[in-house]
Amino acid sequence: MKRILLTIAIVISCCLALDAQPKQEFVKLCLAPDHEDWTYKCGQQAKVTFYAVCQNELLKDIEIEYNYGPDNLDPVFKGKVKLDSKGFATIKVPGAGQPGFVNVKANLSYEGHRYSGRTNLAFEPDKLRPTVTLPDDFTSYWEDAKSKAAKVPMLTRVRFCEEQSDDKVDVFYVRIQAVKPGTYVYGVLTVPKTPGPKPAILRLPGAAVRAFNGPCELAYEGFVCLEIGVHGIPVDQDPEIYRAVSANGLSDYVTNGIDNRDTYYYRRTYLSLVRAIDYLCSRDDVDPARIAAYGGSQGGMLSIVAAGLDKRISALFAYFPAFCDVCGYYNGRAGGWPHLFRNPKQPNIEAKLNTVRYFDTANFARFVEVPGIYAFGYNDNVCCPTSTTSAYNVIPGPKQLLLARDTGHWLYPWQTEAALNWLKVQFGM
């Protein structure tokens, strides 16, 4: 009970202090596993205590509806329980029969509004492995693709942006030819006004079609920062243009061309990562021995891909990476964003399954040998922990996990601060 009351105090203080979290609700419904690390042996029964905090007080004598089941799949049990006169209710959850996560969800009604909470219980998560298999020709396929793309001239165009530059950094908008003639990768380059070659960060974006405006904040920490888009379109246009493109040709870009590995949308994106690294290595103000990949969600996916695809990446920070073990649903468990293959009867599914084997983050993770720092939480239903954990577990290189179990698809400030400090140590800054 003392641990739960301490947790309540922490929850309240965090809600007041952190703007990195989602919008806070009037009532916060909390689910507290009986193991402090939320981790259990396979088959071990768990207990979860519910409590609800409103204006720093525990609610009492309120009915809770709850359910539990495998991570990101349909629940296997639904029930109701009532908060007692002290404000607590406890349920028992059967242990999972194999390594993975069990999701417990709850909701209540208070003063005419509905509030919800969730937690994921981990069952021997260190034993999780991806369901996606590695193609025999995975390495040769990508080496051949890189070799052909390397023959395309960079034909770089750089535009200085005086209005976004200041006394600390210079800002440039760049266009770099990549993959084939007439195809480009666009980005924003921020360069610190300090002498000599500097470490660089390839900053990679989450899923969206949007602009990139202004200097990258990491440049003020001493890094040359190249932040690129993934769609092969300029990154400095009016927002209306991105809304129009997103609603039309790029509305479902993650499945464009998925029937064939040579036509899949992310093929050009992955090869553009290599070209962006080419560009950074070509600059006199960049130390080519100190280049890091950095990003979350789709950006976390691309950070791992970049490190697995190109040995010039010497460190990475990847948080809640997407596209991990996307075959999971087809194999009876949760898969990563964008949650493909929930319908096993979709047309041409065998061809699609074969394509994603060449693009799955988990398969690139198998080739990440450089030091990396990673971050995710157990309550993420976008890039669910079954997927991110399975990919993390197969990374052979030195790795550190900034695990905040209660986080969803977001980070605490301490995680980004720790990652930045770690990168500085890696690069001798």
Salt bridges, closest charged atoms under 4 A:
GLU36 OE2 - ARG3 NE 3.83
GLU65 OE1 - ARG114 NH2 3.30
GLU124 OE1 - LYS127 NZ 2.71
ASP137 OD2 - ARG261 NH1 3.09
GLU143 OE2 - LYS146 NZ 3.14
ASP144 OD2 - LYS148 NZ 3.27
ASP170 OD1 - LYS193 NZ 3.41
GLU217 OE2 - ARG203 NH1 3.08
GLU221 OE1 - LYS424 NZ 2.61
ASP236 OD2 - ARG159 NH2 2.53
ASP262 OD1 - ARG267 NE 3.82
ASP278 OD2 - ARG275 NE 2.96
ASP278 OD1 - ARG312 NH2 2.64
ASP285 OD2 - ARG283 NH2 2.79
ASP287 OD2 - ARG290 NE 2.77
ASP310 OD2 - ARG312 NH2 2.72
ASP325 OD2 - ARG333 NH2 3.15
ASP380 OD2 - HIS409 ND1 2.85
